[in-house]
């Protein structure tokens, strides 16, 4: 064998090896394509499930926003109802104070006028009614109704010097407090029943 034949034989061997490599590469590529094709379907299914999950999550988010809005609206309504209830309680408390102040004033007049009528003055009852008036006043802010508080104090002698004047002042004070409380109640009721609240 000559060198040319030997080179030809080596060239044919290399070509054969290249052909085998090409067949192996083609088989590998075909297997890879088949595996990729088999992988695409599960990946597509996963993508579809993820897309459906996103859609469902958006629905849950929308429902949550609706519930949150309703909760906020309910809280606002409860706050308005609480304001109305507090205003109503204040009006009721002021009515109790006014009624009790009237009772105390009447008893103070009886005590004042008792020596003239030869009747026993109702001092003990007056003290009891003054304590009850003080109890009713304790449910209101301390800086309010000073004249009524003076009448409720059995140790305060000032109301006795001008009982009718104190009565008039206490009445004015109560009317002003009742008017202010009634205004707050009306405002709270209006806010509670207004359509945009």
C-alpha positions as CSV (number, residue, x, y, z in Angstrom):
1,X,0.0,0.0,0.0
2,X,1.1,3.3,-0.9
3,X,1.1,6.4,1.0
4,X,-1.8,7.8,-1.2
5,X,-3.8,4.7,-0.5
6,X,-3.0,4.9,3.1
7,X,-4.0,8.6,3.2
8,X,-7.1,7.7,1.2
9,X,-7.9,4.9,3.8
10,X,-7.4,7.3,6.7
11,X,-9.5,10.0,4.9
12,X,-12.3,7.4,4.4
13,X,-12.0,6.3,8.1
14,X,-12.3,9.9,9.2
15,X,-15.2,10.5,6.9
16,X,-16.9,7.3,8.3
17,X,-16.2,8.6,11.9
18,X,-17.6,12.0,10.9
19,X,-20.7,10.2,9.5
20,X,-21.1,8.2,12.7
21,X,-20.7,11.4,14.7
22,X,-23.3,13.1,12.5
23,X,-25.7,10.2,13.0
24,X,-25.2,10.3,16.8
25,X,-25.6,14.1,16.8
26,X,-28.8,13.7,14.7
27,X,-30.1,11.1,17.1
28,X,-29.2,13.3,20.0
29,X,-31.0,16.3,18.4
30,X,-34.0,14.2,17.6
31,X,-34.2,12.9,21.2
32,X,-33.7,16.5,22.5
33,X,-36.4,17.8,20.2
34,X,-38.7,15.0,21.3
35,X,-37.9,15.7,25.0
36,X,-38.4,19.4,24.4
37,X,-41.7,18.7,22.7
38,X,-42.8,16.6,25.6
39,X,-41.7,19.4,28.0
40,X,-43.6,22.1,26.1
41,X,-47.0,20.6,26.8
42,X,-46.5,20.4,30.6
43,X,-45.0,23.9,30.5
44,X,-48.0,25.2,28.5
45,X,-50.3,23.5,31.0
46,X,-48.4,25.1,33.8
47,X,-48.6,28.5,32.1
48,X,-52.4,28.0,31.6
49,X,-52.8,27.1,35.3
50,X,-50.7,30.2,36.3
51,X,-52.8,32.4,34.1
52,X,-56.0,31.0,35.6
53,X,-54.5,31.5,39.1
54,X,-53.8,35.1,38.3
55,X,-57.4,35.6,37.1
56,X,-58.7,34.0,40.3
57,X,-56.3,36.1,42.4
58,X,-57.7,39.3,40.7
59,X,-61.2,38.1,41.5
60,X,-60.2,37.6,45.2
61,X,-58.5,41.0,45.3
62,X,-61.7,42.7,43.9
63,X,-63.9,40.9,46.4
64,X,-61.5,41.9,49.2
65,X,-61.6,45.5,48.1
66,X,-65.4,45.4,48.1
67,X,-65.4,43.9,51.6
68,X,-62.8,46.5,52.8
69,X,-65.0,49.3,51.4
70,X,-68.0,47.9,53.1
71,X,-66.1,47.6,56.4
72,X,-64.9,51.2,56.1
73,X,-68.5,52.3,55.4
74,X,-69.8,50.3,58.4
75,X,-67.1,51.8,60.7
76,X,-68.0,55.3,59.5
77,X,-71.7,54.6,60.2
78,X,-70.9,53.2,63.6
79,X,-68.8,56.3,64.5
80,X,-71.7,58.5,63.4
81,X,-74.1,56.4,65.4
82,X,-71.9,56.7,68.4
83,X,-71.7,60.5,68.0
84,X,-75.5,60.6,67.8
85,X,-75.9,58.3,70.8
86,X,-73.5,60.5,72.9
87,X,-75.4,63.6,71.9
88,X,-78.7,61.9,72.8
89,X,-77.3,60.9,76.2
90,X,-76.2,64.4,76.9
91,X,-79.6,65.8,76.1
92,X,-81.2,63.1,78.4
93,X,-78.7,63.9,81.1
94,X,-79.4,67.7,80.8
95,X,-83.1,66.9,81.0
96,X,-82.5,65.0,84.3
97,X,-80.4,67.9,85.6
98,X,-83.1,70.4,84.7
99,X,-85.8,68.4,86.4
100,X,-83.7,67.9,89.5
101,X,-82.7,71.5,89.6
102,X,-86.4,72.5,89.5
103,X,-87.0,70.1,92.5
104,X,-84.1,71.6,94.4
105,X,-85.2,75.2,93.7
106,X,-88.7,74.4,94.9
107,X,-87.4,72.8,98.1
108,X,-85.1,75.7,98.7
109,X,-88.1,78.0,98.5
110,X,-90.0,75.8,100.9
111,X,-87.1,76.0,103.3
112,X,-86.8,79.7,102.9
113,X,-90.5,80.3,103.3
114,X,-91.1,77.8,106.2
115,X,-90.6,80.3,109.0
116,X,-93.4,82.4,107.5
117,X,-95.9,79.5,107.2
118,X,-95.1,77.8,110.6
119,X,-94.3,74.5,108.6
120,X,-91.4,72.3,109.3
121,X,-88.8,73.1,106.6
122,X,-87.8,70.1,104.4
123,X,-84.1,70.5,105.1
124,X,-83.3,66.8,105.1
125,X,-85.1,66.2,101.8
126,X,-83.4,69.3,100.3
127,X,-80.0,67.8,101.2
128,X,-81.0,64.5,99.5
129,X,-82.2,66.2,96.4
130,X,-79.1,68.4,96.2
131,X,-76.9,65.2,96.3
132,X,-79.0,63.7,93.6
133,X,-78.6,66.9,91.5
134,X,-74.8,66.7,92.1
135,X,-74.9,63.1,90.9
136,X,-76.7,64.1,87.7
137,X,-74.2,66.9,87.2
138,X,-71.3,64.5,87.6
139,X,-72.2,62.9,84.3
140,X,-71.5,66.2,82.5
141,X,-68.2,68.1,81.9
142,X,-67.0,69.8,85.1
143,X,-66.6,73.2,83.4
144,X,-70.3,73.4,82.6
145,X,-73.5,74.5,84.5
146,X,-71.8,76.4,87.3
147,X,-75.1,77.9,88.5
148,X,-76.6,74.4,88.8
149,X,-73.5,73.1,90.6
150,X,-73.8,76.0,93.1
151,X,-77.5,75.0,93.8
152,X,-76.4,71.4,94.2
153,X,-73.8,72.3,96.8
154,X,-75.4,72.2,100.3
155,X,-72.5,74.2,101.7
156,X,-72.8,77.1,99.3
157,X,-74.8,79.9,100.8
158,X,-74.8,82.2,97.8
159,X,-78.0,80.8,96.2
160,X,-79.9,81.7,99.4
161,X,-79.1,85.4,99.1
162,X,-81.0,85.7,95.8
163,X,-82.8,82.5,95.1
164,X,-85.0,83.8,92.3
165,X,-81.9,85.2,90.6
166,X,-80.0,82.0,90.9
167,X,-83.0,80.1,89.6
168,X,-83.2,82.4,86.6
169,X,-79.4,82.1,86.0
170,X,-79.6,78.3,86.3
171,X,-82.5,78.2,83.9
172,X,-80.7,80.3,81.3
173,X,-77.6,78.1,81.7
174,X,-79.6,74.9,81.2
175,X,-81.5,76.4,78.2
176,X,-78.1,77.3,76.6
177,X,-76.7,73.8,77.3
178,X,-79.8,72.1,76.1
179,X,-79.8,74.1,72.9
180,X,-76.2,73.3,72.2
181,X,-76.7,69.6,72.9
182,X,-79.8,69.5,70.8
183,X,-77.8,71.2,67.9
184,X,-75.1,68.5,68.3
185,X,-77.8,65.8,68.3
186,X,-79.5,67.2,65.2
187,X,-76.1,67.5,63.4
188,X,-75.1,64.0,64.3
189,X,-78.5,62.7,63.2
190,X,-78.3,64.5,59.9
191,X,-74.8,63.2,59.2
192,X,-76.0,59.7,60.1
193,X,-79.0,59.8,57.7
194,X,-77.4,61.7,54.9
195,X,-77.0,59.6,51.7
196,X,-73.3,60.4,51.3
197,X,-72.3,59.4,54.8
